Amino acid sequence: MSLTEQYSYPEEIRDEFISTEDIVFRDGTHKSAEEIWYFMTEEAPAKYPYAFTKSNHYHRRLSQDVTLPSTIKHNYLILTMNERISRARANGTPVVFVQGGQSVDPYYAAGAIALRPASTGLWAAGQHEGLNLNQEELRRMNQREKAHRATSFEICQTAGYENIQEGNLPVDMIAPFTCLRCSDISYGVESHRHGKRKLNLFLGDYPLSHQKDKPWAVEYFAQNLRRLTREINGFTGRQTSEADLWAEIKLHNAGRRLAVDTAEAWWAADSPPTNGIDRRAIFQMGSMEMHGDPSASVTVLKEANRYIKERIKKGVKGEGVPDNAARIFVCGSCVRPNEYRTEEAGGIIVGNDNHWSDISTIVDEEGSDPYLNLSRAILSYPYEQDIKGRAAWTVEQLRKSRAHGVLFLYNWGCNTQSAIARMLCDEVKKLTGLPSLIIEHDQGGVQSEQLQNRVNAFVEMVRP
């Protein structure tokens, strides 16, 4: 298939799509479905041709399941990241760079936009218009290589370092929760400390070792969260109240609950109601960070939940999903196989433990101190518990998703996930009997043919 041949949304779906709901943004503005349709059919193909290349599914770009309105709206939010975030920052909203796998409630409560590594990549991509697929891939590879040289070849991924340090992305603050799921975040923070662009650095010190059972750890991390909001308030000039944080927790909980409800319906369906890339996008909207606007994410999640349940009632199978697919659950941070190519081999990715750990953790909305409630939730993330605790939670997800096999991927250089992959898979095997495959992912996140061949062989082995 040509790397230049363009895909376009078919005109016959236009009327049904434009009758769907507006996206409601955090600042109170609305974007109608008709305006979204115009952007996705007229403006976006000219601005970002790589995203509309027909072979883009080999490069994990936009889904082409056009009968799911939330898919088009999700794609719209992805392609407008640069425009929206740049405008918000120009209007005085600071942008804070955070770590993956963490709650972003306090950042938004303090008046900031919180972006994880993948989101900074989307923001950066939006700054470069007119690139074809090859040009966009080359741009990304060059940025990764420059960042590896500037930080360390030992880290598993570069987390937007070069874009931030070159000033391409006007991030105001680096403020991750350290010791959370990855070993490379400390490399990244230290690299920013010594980089040519001086940034405000904040370390949310995440205690480990049975942390959720220790009252002192809950109080200590709550103090870190209070300190975080005060630091962000230094940019905004406002004072975050406990009422602000309660309101943010409730909004984010709404997204988390929608994601969990959608996932459980998806998993229980006789046939997968979406393909793998749409499943991942919908489930991960529950992180409330994916689009840089929690309100927009909740709006799209509500619609996705309704449409997916309607598909399940009608027995509609997702676009491109094979019959009797091997259901694969993926473990590991920041990695995944290519969903489309896995489906071509007869499988489907039904879940990822990575972000699902924080999305599926609901914060208690009752009590007198929102910081303590948020701290208890964050310290109870299943992904961050001891091997037996994480394995018990993983087994629960495997049973809900009706997985046939477990694929544990970890990035080269990730000391944390590489150290526990075998132990976790052995514990899961003991509890479920399910087969597993462990693969070290290529440095820099490149999707190699060798990696996909191994995934395809595993799919063939476990396919029912």
Secondary structure, 3 states (H helix, E strand, C coil): CCCCCECCCCHHHHHHHHCCCCEECCCCCEECHHHHHHHHHHHHHHHCHHHHEHHHHHHCCCCCCCCCHHHHHHHHHHHCHHHHHHHHHHCCCCEEECCCCCCCHHHHHCCCEEECHHHHHHHHHCCCCCCCHHHHHHHHHHHHHHHHHHCCCCCCCCCCHHHHHCCCCCCCEECCEECCCCCCHHHHHHHHHCCCCCCEECCEECCCCCHHHCHHHHHHHHHHHHHHHHHHHHHHCCCCCHHHHHHHHHHHHHHHHHHHHHHHHHHHCCCCCCCHHHHHHHHHHHHCCCCCCHHHHHHHHHHHHHHHHHHHHHCCCCCCCCCCCEEEEEECCCCCCCHHHHHHCCEEEEEEHHHHHHHCCCCCCCCCCHHHHHHHHHHCCHHHCCHHHHHHHHHHHHHHHCCCEEEEEEECCCHHHHHHHHHHHHHHHHHHCCCEEEEEECHHHCCCHHHHHHHHHHHHHHCC
